[in-house]
Amino acid sequence: MPKITFIGAGSTVFAKNLMGDIFSYPELADSTLCLMDIDAQRLATSESVAHKVMSVLGVNPTLEVTTDRETALKGADYVICMIQVGGYKPATVIDFEIPRKYGLRQTIADTLGIGGIMRGLRTIPVLLDIAHDMERLCPNAMFINYVNPMCMNQWALTRGSNIRTVGLCHSVPHTAHELSHDIGVPYEDINYLVAGINHMAFYLKFENKHTGEDLYPLLHQVVADGRMPEWNLVRYEMFKRLGYFVTESSEHFSEYVPWFIKSSRPELIEEFNIPLEEYIGRCEAQIIGWNMAQAARESGQPVPESAIREALEPLVMMTRSKQWTVQGMMNYDKVERSVEYGSLIIHSMETATPRRIYGNVSNQGIISNLPQGCSVEVPCLVDANGIQPTTIGNIPPHLAALMQTNINVQALTVEAAITRKREHIYHAAMLDPHTAAELSLDQIWSMVDELIEAHGAMLPAYH
């Protein structure tokens, strides 16, 4: 039976979901699960949750728990990574506070923009350390990465190591579920083809699975009727302009382009319902949720929904995000199957069951009009042979051009991380669409200097 290692297992809620997914398959119930984290306290909580999941599902895998990465990786068949280098404090707070001083506002700051650049710079070296350990300790293992910034991280992994890897994100199925609700067509009746880069992939095909009917006219009708969800106005605006729907949320997408968050046009924030500093609120909510769930586990008493809502009320978050958090905290002890692809990959590779998932892989001729070697998100066949990406060919030229504005930033961030040349950090920030739309060159360079200094030992030395 396979050894499945979680790196960053102290991300308890996410780890719990993946454990529930994996052990819901009888063929994987006797696997070895190794939980690894550098935070012993959070690791102990995840160990307790693992026993709860095993009890609920009636399975008895071999469970190993360690703070030593080499022990966790030795002999692993699958390595699932869910780390956050630098944590919410100080790293995420730094990513928001220093740009704010320069008048640069962000929503999520984990994928692109100056926040995504800095997150990539502190994450890539750690991922490469893990990958190099894998080359020694489990060279045939599959590295399943859930860590953002996805494109930068996957690009660096394929450039800087020889391991097998795929990056996973749930934005494709989540968006498809949202669109099915908007047009009133059951998700099970929809067939779609998505391709692009993570968080900026598009539904190239969106049709009725049974009849082949194009469902895009129904989305255009949603616009015509003014029925767009208030939390999704940015994406529907881009749909009107581009003719294709993008996979990632409006709060994310608004900071990947230069058109929505503008100090010279503050009315756009209200017009498109853009939740500035949304991620700060989400992180604070996760901390509150963690503490309340811990107290509930220790007392054996469930947390009242009213208490959760009261605790979250002061936080700056979208109403939708608050509702998600309430639901998650109410279900903290339940074991239910998630939409994550991780368990599907493991099950397919172990049992030779063919499946299609959406994965982030190196562009080796997969999308012809995007740069060779960049990270692309495409449908992939998974079976006993591993991950096999689908060749897409050319995508619509205006979509490729829009993606290229983001790929430029990804490429220069990876270049900086691999070569340790400080100049490329400035270059990445200069070419970032949102940053360039707001700041002068002098401001950009000064902001980068401040961010590097504030990160301190979280970054390697640059020259």
Beta strands, then each sheet from edge to edge (+ up, - down):
strand 1: 3-7
strand 2: 32-36
strand 3: 62-66
strand 4: 78-81
strand 5: 142-145
strand 6: 164-167
strand 7: 190-197
strand 8: 200-208
strand 9: 355-362
strand 10: 375-383
strand 11: 386-389
sheet 1: 3+ 2+ 1+ 4+ 5+ 6+
sheet 2: 7+ 8-
sheet 3: 9+ 10- 11+
end
